[in-house]
Amino acid sequence: MLDLFPMVRETLNNKVNMVRFGTYIPSGKLPNGDTMDNEEVVVAEIQDEFPEEEYRRGSRITAGPIIAIVIVVMIVTGLLFYLFSGDEVNDIVILAPDDVSTGDDERYGIEVEIHITGGLRSVDGTGKLDILLGGTPMHSRDVKISSDSGTAVIDYHDFVTENGVYDIKFSMGGRSASTQYTAKMVPHALNLSLQNQQIDDELRWVAVISPEFIYPNGEGDPMFFYSRDYDITTRITLPDSRVIEDTQSMWDWNRGNKTLTKVAIPLEDDLMGYYTIEASLVNSHVNEGSPYRELTSEPGSLRQYLNRAPEIDEILQPSRVRVDTEATFTLKATDPNTNSEIEYFTVTWDWGLNEDDDEDTISQDLEQFEVPEGTSTIRVKHTFREIGTHRVAITCADNGLVDEDDPQKHFQKYDMVVINVVVTLI
């Protein structure tokens, strides 16, 4: 490209050197051959010294505003970049969820912590949290992000349906990240059994109720962390057809002992006969749509004859006794249910005395003998006042009743043996 500046500069110099301030030049030809109208008058004084220096000075003066404009444009551009790039989400990190609990260390849900990196300014806004099990959506919620981070506390019953690995995904600004949580607090079955257990130095029948778990990857977790959220209902039908029903949490059944993973309920087995026991469980940790929210015991019910009468094993007696002379009898018995020791023997002496006498068929000469603790054998003494063959009824009972509302049946829970005793004169 031709450099025109020198040509222009030379023409201007030639023209301005021809005029002076206040000088009139009539129309006509200029010394360089150019023409000029009469009306053209140059009124500015033109200095012909240092024309190039003046040109350069004028160039520097006009560049200042240009530089200022460039600086303003840069500032505005940076400000706009700062304002509009702050909400940009570049990366999302989700920390592994932690179980959260109340002050009693009873866990009730999980806490998800989210961190975001964005532009020059911190990210504020709302993102979407989704929880899935095997690709099936289980729960969704909005999570507020403030200054590049946010947290969400989610109750177990909001998303848990069974034990397993749950995928947790968070999305915001076209970006997403995921993590996992393994649920372990869902029983799959409720076992029911009857056992003899030592309670207060005594063997008692108890109904044992035990939740059973199937853990992901075989990794278990102590269930006592969730004992307040397992409500167990027991239904016991007594031999007299009365029904006792009770609902408590595992915490209450076990009297606040968080180390127990079973419920053992002593049966009030003073009554002899058949007892029917049933149990069920409601797990408030899982959502209402879970097939494991309500469990019925396996088996559905147990029926057991409890508190059987004791059995007389042996009676040692003299073959003959003398009238008006004290005789010794040895009585031995056992309790087949081992729910308590033998408590007492009752002996009806002279039962059926003088059978030939219709008016004196049964004697009311009855005695009750307590059995010393730790044994089931006693020795009793009796003096017969009549000669002849005496029929003696011996009964043995433990701690039970047939019907506690009917005193006449108090001694019907027994074993009875009738023996003959020959009483002679000498």
C-alpha positions in Angstrom: 0.0 0.0 0.0 1.3 3.5 -0.9 2.2 5.7 2.0 0.1 8.8 1.3 1.0 10.8 4.4 4.2 12.2 2.9 2.4 13.4 -0.2 -0.4 15.1 1.7 2.0 16.6 4.1 4.1 18.2 1.3 1.0 19.6 -0.4 -0.2 21.2 2.8 3.2 22.7 3.5 3.4 24.2 0.0 -0.1 25.8 0.4 0.3 27.2 3.9 3.7 28.7 3.2 2.0 31.0 0.7 -0.3 32.7 3.1 0.0 34.7 6.3 -2.5 35.8 8.8 -4.5 38.9 7.5 -3.1 38.5 3.9 -5.6 38.5 1.0 -4.8 36.6 -2.1 -7.0 37.3 -5.1 -8.4 34.5 -7.1 -6.2 33.2 -9.7 -3.5 30.7 -9.9 -1.2 29.9 -7.0 2.5 29.6 -7.5 2.2 25.8 -7.7 -0.4 26.1 -10.4 -3.6 25.6 -8.3 -6.5 28.0 -8.6 -8.3 29.7 -5.8 -11.7 31.4 -5.6 -12.0 35.0 -4.5 -14.1 34.0 -1.4 -11.3 31.8 0.0 -9.6 33.7 2.8 -7.2 32.1 5.2 -7.5 33.8 8.6 -5.4 31.4 10.7 -1.8 32.1 11.1 0.2 29.1 9.8 3.6 28.4 11.2 5.9 26.7 8.8 8.5 25.9 11.4 8.6 22.3 12.5 5.5 21.1 10.6 6.3 17.4 11.3 6.6 18.0 15.1 3.2 19.7 15.1 1.7 16.8 13.2 3.1 14.2 15.6 1.8 16.2 18.6 -1.7 16.3 17.1 -1.5 12.5 16.6 -0.7 11.9 20.3 -3.6 14.0 21.5 -6.2 12.1 19.5 -5.0 8.6 20.7 -5.9 9.3 24.4 -9.7 8.9 24.0 -9.1 5.7 22.0 -7.1 4.2 24.9 -9.8 5.3 27.4 -12.5 3.6 25.3 -10.5 0.4 25.2 -10.0 0.4 29.0 -13.8 1.0 29.5 -14.6 -1.8 27.2 -12.3 -4.2 29.0 -13.8 -3.3 32.4 -17.3 -3.7 31.2 -16.4 -7.0 29.6 -14.8 -8.3 32.8 -17.8 -7.2 34.9 -20.2 -8.9 32.6 -18.1 -12.1 32.7 -18.1 -12.0 36.5 -21.8 -11.4 36.7 -22.8 -14.1 34.3 -20.2 -16.7 34.9 -20.8 -17.0 38.7 -23.8 -19.4 38.4 -21.9 -21.7 36.1 -21.5 -25.3 37.5 -18.2 -26.8 36.5 -18.1 -29.9 38.8 -20.2 -31.6 41.5 -18.9 -33.8 44.4 -21.2 -35.8 46.6 -19.7 -37.2 49.9 -20.6 -40.7 51.1 -23.8 -40.4 53.1 -23.7 -40.7 56.9 -26.4 -42.1 59.1 -27.9 -39.5 61.4 -29.4 -40.3 64.8 -31.2 -38.7 67.7 -29.6 -38.0 71.1 -30.3 -41.6 72.1 -28.2 -42.9 69.3 -31.3 -44.1 67.5 -30.7 -43.7 63.8 -33.5 -42.4 61.6 -32.1 -41.4 58.2 -29.1 -40.3 56.2 -27.3 -36.9 55.5 -26.1 -36.2 52.0 -23.4 -33.4 51.6 -22.9 -31.8 48.2 -20.0 -29.5 47.0 -19.9 -27.6 43.7 -17.2 -25.7 41.8 -18.3 -22.9 39.5 -17.1 -19.6 38.0 -15.5 -16.6 39.7 -18.6 -16.1 41.9 -19.9 -18.8 44.3 -22.9 -20.9 43.1 -26.3 -20.3 44.7 -29.4 -22.0 43.5 -31.4 -25.3 43.6 -30.6 -28.7 42.3 -32.4 -32.1 42.1 -31.6 -35.1 44.3 -32.8 -38.5 43.2 -32.5 -41.9 44.9 -32.9 -45.1 43.0 -32.8 -48.8 43.7 -31.9 -51.0 40.8 -32.7 -48.2 38.4 -36.2 -47.6 39.9 -36.8 -44.1 41.3 -37.5 -44.3 45.1 -37.4 -40.6 46.1 -36.8 -37.2 44.7 -36.4 -33.7 46.2 -35.0 -30.2 45.6 -31.8 -29.3 47.5 -30.8 -25.7 48.0 -27.2 -24.8 47.2 -25.6 -21.8 48.9 -22.0 -20.7 48.5 -21.1 -23.8 46.5 -22.5 -26.4 49.0 -25.7 -27.9 50.4 -26.9 -30.8 52.6 -30.0 -32.9 52.6 -31.3 -35.1 55.5 -33.6 -37.9 54.3 -35.5 -40.2 56.6 -35.2 -43.9 55.9 -38.9 -44.2 55.3 -38.7 -41.7 52.5 -36.8 -44.0 50.3 -36.0 -47.4 51.9 -38.1 -50.4 50.8 -35.7 -53.2 51.5 -32.0 -53.9 52.3 -29.8 -53.1 49.3 -27.5 -50.6 47.6 -29.3 -47.3 46.7 -27.9 -44.9 44.0 -28.0 -41.3 45.0 -27.7 -38.7 42.1 -27.6 -34.9 42.3 -28.0 -32.7 39.2 -27.6 -28.9 38.7 -26.7 -26.6 35.8 -26.4 -29.4 33.3 -23.9 -31.3 35.6 -24.5 -34.4 37.8 -22.7 -36.6 40.3 -23.7 -39.8 42.2 -22.8 -41.9 45.2 -24.3 -44.9 47.0 -25.9 -45.9 50.3 -26.3 -49.4 51.7 -29.5 -50.0 53.7 -29.3 -52.7 56.4 -32.2 -52.0 58.8 -35.0 -54.0 57.2 -36.0 -57.4 58.7 -37.3 -59.9 56.1 -38.9 -62.3 58.6 -40.1 -62.6 62.2 -39.3 -65.9 63.9 -41.4 -67.1 66.8 -40.5 -69.9 69.2 -41.1 -71.2 72.7 -38.2 -71.8 75.0 -37.4 -72.6 78.6 -35.3 -69.9 80.1 -33.9 -69.2 83.5 -35.8 -66.1 84.9 -35.3 -65.0 88.5 -33.7 -68.4 89.4 -36.6 -70.2 87.9 -37.1 -72.0 84.6 -40.0 -70.3 82.8 -41.7 -70.7 79.4 -41.0 -67.6 77.3 -42.1 -66.6 73.8 -39.0 -65.6 71.8 -39.6 -63.2 69.0 -36.6 -62.6 66.7 -36.4 -60.4 63.5 -34.3 -62.0 60.8 -32.2 -60.1 58.3 -30.9 -60.7 54.8 -27.9 -58.3 54.4 -26.4 -57.0 51.2 -23.1 -58.7 50.5 -23.5 -60.6 53.8 -22.5 -57.5 55.8 -24.7 -57.1 58.9 -25.4 -54.3 61.3 -26.5 -54.4 64.9 -30.2 -54.0 64.9 -30.4 -52.4 68.3 -29.8 -49.1 66.6 -33.3 -49.3 65.2 -35.1 -50.9 68.2 -37.4 -47.9 68.8 -38.8 -48.2 65.3 -39.8 -51.9 65.5 -43.2 -52.1 67.0 -44.0 -55.7 68.0 -47.5 -56.9 68.9 -48.0 -60.1 70.8 -51.3 -61.9 71.2 -51.6 -64.7 73.8 -54.8 -66.8 74.2 -55.0 -68.4 77.6 -56.5 -71.8 78.5 -59.6 -70.1 79.8 -60.0 -68.3 76.4 -59.0 -64.9 77.7 -56.8 -62.9 75.2 -53.9 -60.7 76.3 -52.6 -58.4 73.5 -49.8 -55.9 73.8 -47.9 -53.6 71.4 -44.5 -52.1 72.3 -41.3 -51.2 70.6 -38.4 -53.5 70.9 -36.8 -50.9 73.2 -39.8 -51.1 75.5 -40.1 -54.9 75.4 -36.4 -55.1 76.4 -36.7 -52.4 79.0 -34.3 -50.1 77.3 -31.6 -52.7 76.7 -30.2 -51.8 73.3 -27.9 -54.9 73.1 -30.8 -57.4 72.9 -31.7 -58.5 69.4 -34.7 -60.7 70.5 -37.8 -60.2 72.6 -38.4 -62.8 75.3 -41.8 -62.7 76.9 -42.4 -64.8 80.0 -45.8 -66.5 79.8 -48.1 -66.1 82.7 -48.6 -69.8 83.0 -50.3 -70.2 86.3 -53.2 -71.7 84.4 -52.8 -75.2 83.1 -53.8 -76.0 79.5 -53.2 -74.9 76.0 -51.6 -71.4 75.3 -51.7 -69.9 71.8 -49.1 -67.3 70.9 -49.0 -65.0 67.9 -46.7 -62.1 67.0 -46.4 -59.4 64.3 -44.0 -56.5 63.6 -44.3 -53.0 62.0 -41.1 -51.4 60.8 -41.5 -47.6 60.6 -38.1 -47.3 58.9 -39.4 -48.5 55.5 -42.0 -46.7 53.4 -45.6 -47.8 53.4 -45.3 -49.5 50.0 -42.6 -51.9 51.2 -43.5 -55.6 51.4 -41.4 -55.7 54.6 -43.2 -52.9 56.5 -45.5 -55.4 58.3 -44.4 -58.9 59.1 -46.4 -61.8 60.6 -44.5 -64.3 62.7 -43.3 -67.6 61.3 -45.0 -69.8 62.2 -48.1 -67.7 62.3 -49.0 -69.1 65.8 -47.7 -71.6 68.3 -50.0 -73.8 70.5 -48.5 -75.4 73.6 -49.9 -77.2 76.6 -48.2 -75.5 79.5 -48.0 -76.0 83.2 -48.9 -79.6 83.3 -49.7 -81.2 86.6 -46.9 -82.8 88.6 -46.5 -86.5 88.6 -46.2 -88.7 91.7 -43.3 -91.0 91.1 -43.1 -93.0 94.3 -44.9 -93.7 97.6 -43.1 -95.6 100.4 -45.5 -96.9 103.1 -45.6 -99.6 105.8 -47.6 -102.7 104.8 -49.3 -102.7 108.2 -49.6 -100.1 110.9 -50.9 -100.3 114.5 -53.9 -98.4 115.5 -53.1 -95.2 117.6 -49.5 -95.5 116.5 -47.7 -92.9 114.3 -46.7 -94.2 110.9 -44.3 -92.7 108.3 -45.0 -92.3 104.6 -42.5 -91.1 102.0 -43.9 -89.1 99.0 -41.9 -88.3 95.8 -43.0 -86.4 92.7 -41.7 -84.5 89.6 -42.9 -81.6 87.5 -42.8 -82.4 83.8 -42.8 -78.8 82.7 -39.9 -77.7 84.9 -41.5 -74.3 85.2 -41.4 -74.5 88.9 -40.7 -76.9 91.7 -43.2 -79.0 93.5 -45.0 -76.8 95.9 -47.1 -79.1 98.1 -48.7 -82.4 98.7 -52.2 -82.9 100.0 -53.2 -86.2 101.7 -56.7 -87.2 102.5 -56.4 -89.8 105.3 -59.2 -92.4 105.8 -60.6 -91.6 102.4 -63.5 -94.1 102.0 -63.1 -95.4 105.6 -65.5 -98.3 106.4 -66.7 -98.7 102.9 -69.5 -100.9 104.2 -71.0 -98.0 106.0 -73.0 -95.9 103.5 -73.2 -93.0 105.9 -69.4 -92.7 106.3 -68.1 -93.1 102.8 -65.6 -90.2 102.8 -63.6 -88.7 105.6 -62.6 -85.0 105.6 -59.3 -85.6 107.4 -57.2 -83.7 105.0 -53.7 -82.2 105.4 -51.5 -80.1 103.2 -47.7 -80.4 103.3 -45.4 -77.8 101.7 -42.4 -79.2 99.9 -39.0 -77.7 101.0 -37.3 -75.7 98.3 -34.9 -77.6 96.1 -36.5 -81.0 96.7 -39.5 -83.0 95.5 -39.5 -85.6 98.3 -41.2 -85.3 101.7 -41.9 -87.6 104.7 -45.2 -87.3 106.5 -46.6 -89.0 109.6 -50.1 -90.0 110.5 -51.9 -91.9 113.3 -54.9 -94.0 112.5 -57.6 -94.3 115.1 -59.6 -97.1 113.6 -58.6 -100.6 112.7 -59.4 -101.9 109.2 -58.4 -101.2 105.6 -58.0 -97.4 105.0 -58.0 -95.9 101.6 -55.6 -92.9 101.4 -55.8 -90.3 98.6 -52.4 -88.5 98.0 -52.3 -85.5 95.6 -49.4 -83.4 94.5 -49.6 -79.8 93.0 -47.2 -77.1 91.9 -47.8 -73.4 91.4 -50.7 -73.6 88.9 -54.4 -73.3 88.9 -57.1 -74.5 86.5 -59.3 -71.4 87.0 -58.1 -68.6 89.2 -61.7 -67.2 89.4 -63.0 -70.5 90.9 -61.4 -71.4 94.2 -63.0 -74.8 94.1 -60.6 -75.7 91.3 -57.4 -74.5 92.9 -56.3 -78.0 93.7 -57.3 -79.6 90.5 -53.9 -79.2 88.9 -52.5 -82.3 90.5 -51.6 -85.9 90.2 -53.5 -88.2 92.6 -52.7 -91.8 93.8 -54.9 -93.8 96.1 -53.2 -96.4 98.4 -54.6 -98.9 100.9 -53.4 -99.0 104.4 -54.2 -101.9 106.7 -54.5 -100.9 110.4 -54.3 -103.6 112.9 -54.8 -103.8 116.7 -51.3 -105.1 117.4 
